[in-house]
Each structure stands twice: as structure tokens, then as C-alpha cells.
Amino acid sequence: MFSNYLIGLREGLEASLVVCILIAYLVKTDRRDALGPVWGGIAIAVLLALGFGSVLEFGSQELTFKAQEALGGSLSILAVGLVTWMVFWMRRTARHLKSELHGRLDAALAMGTGALVATAFLAVGREGLETALFVWASVHAAGDGTPRPLIGVALGLATAVLLGWLFYRGALRINLAKFFTWTGGMLVVVAAGVLAYGVHDLQEADWVPGLTDKAFDVSGTIPPDSWYGTLLKGVFNFQPDPTVVQVTVWLLYLVPTLALFLAPVGFGSGKGKVKTPDEARGDASGEQGAARPSDTPRP
């Protein structure tokens, strides 16, 4: 449940910050007439994400067992790829997110209502689709037949919405750079578990060999139905009897990905890089300037 809460919190907060930045900029520039189209684009993006998740869940139930396993494994790997790209992208560009969104919004305002709807839809829709896919893959990996994973996601999203509202009202300020670094690192660990389980699904579908070659079996020490076994599975997608291929894939993904993610932002890019004025201002503000709509007027 914790891993799903983390997914909902992390992905939901990104979307909440995007919404806050868009709305705050329109209020600040006295373009409240554009709020309707922007909220319309956001609503369409949310409905699309919900529809996508529903198609994944109910559409897969009509497939045969092997087809379900092949689909689940393939989508799990795709979800891990998207989430990995997302955490690195946010780590690299969070400082400039505000100015980037402002530029897109200025261009959309000049083009008209349709462009505003499209801008809001694209800004939030990507987060929504990524969230729907990764949540589905994580819930599929949990596979305990209870609503706990979905409850965790719902609680995470609710927390993200509350934090976004508090940011907008100026009632809360945290170091978002550190927040996204810590949650991103934990999300990489969760993604490693989803990836390993996705490989197991592909082995069940006979797409990947080695289903009977177990790396170890600690089912007697850590029973899957025990409270600590359930906790490990819920947080890390831990499996007491993984195959050799699963463990290999887990290690090959987790170790280098986590090392690269936790390395300094400028690692490998050269110390003599000249910073833009926006980058310099971001450094001076503790890398929080990209997501502080609290400096804007309130509606």
C-alpha cells in the first residue's frame, strides 16, 4: 500500500504543481477569462487518464491467462521506462518548469481558446497517463486481490491535491528539489520491483525462459501471507522465491539507475558550464523557484 501511496503522491504532486503554476500565472497577469478553458483541458486530461486505467483493467480480463501475463509484463516494463524517464526529467528540469509553462501559456493565450485547452490538457495529460499506467502495473504486481493498493493510490493523490492547494495559497513551502530527489529515489526502488515482476509475467507467458530456475526460496522464513511478508511485498514488491532472471534484471536496473539518479546534477557535464540567468536565480533560491506559485495574487 505504501508504494502505491508514494506513486499517487509523487505523480499527483507533479500534476498539482503544474495546475498551480498555470492558474497562478493567469491570475497574476489578470487573464481570469482564460481560467475556464484551462480547467476544461485539465478535466479532459483527468478523464482520459481514468478511461485509460479502466481500459487496462477491464480490457485485460477478457484475455487468456498467457495473454494477460504477456500484456501485464509488457506494460510493466513500459511503465518502468516511463517512470524512470519522468524522475530523471523532473530532477533535471524542475528548476525551469515554471518559466517553461509560462512560455507555453503565453503562446496559447495569443492563439485562442483551443490552444489554451490543448496546453492544459498536454501539461496534465502526460502525468495522468503515466500515473494510470504505473499504478495499473504496480497493482497488477501486488496481486493480492484486495482494494488496498487502490486505496493507497487514492490517499496519495488526495495528499498531493491538498499540498498543491496549500502551495497555491502560500500556506506551505518545502524544498521541492529535495522532496523530488528523495521520492524519486524511492520510486526507482519501487520501479525495480515492478520490473522484476513484469519479467516474471513474461516468464509465465513463455516469452522469457528460466521460470523454474529459482535464485533462492525464503518462503519458509518470510511467508507471503505473513504481516512482514505482506509489508515487504507492498513496499518493494518483494517475492520470496524469485527466478535467477528476475534477480538479475532487478540488480541490473536498480544499482546503476539509483547511482545515476543520486549523483550530483552536474555530474559528467563539466564544472565550467555557463549558467543562464534563470539557472542562477534558481540556485540563489535553493532550487525552489520553479514551483512557488505562492508569490502570486490570490483569486
Secondary structure, DSSP 8 states (H G I E B T S, - for coil): -HHHHHHHHHHHHHHHHHHHHHHHHHHHTT-GGGHHHHHHHHHHHHHHHHHHHHHHHHHHTTS-HHHHHHHHHHHHHHHHHHHHHHHHHHHHHGGGHHHHHHHHHHHHHHH-HHHHHHHHHHHHHHHHHHHHHHHHHHHHHH--SSSHHHHHHHHHHHHHHHHHHHHHHTS----HHHHHHHHHHHHHHHHHHHHHHHHHHHHHTTSSS-TT-BS---TTTS-TTSHHHHHHHHHH---SS-BHHHHHHHHHHHHHHHHHHHS-TTTTS-TT----HHHHHHHHTTT-GGG-GGGS---
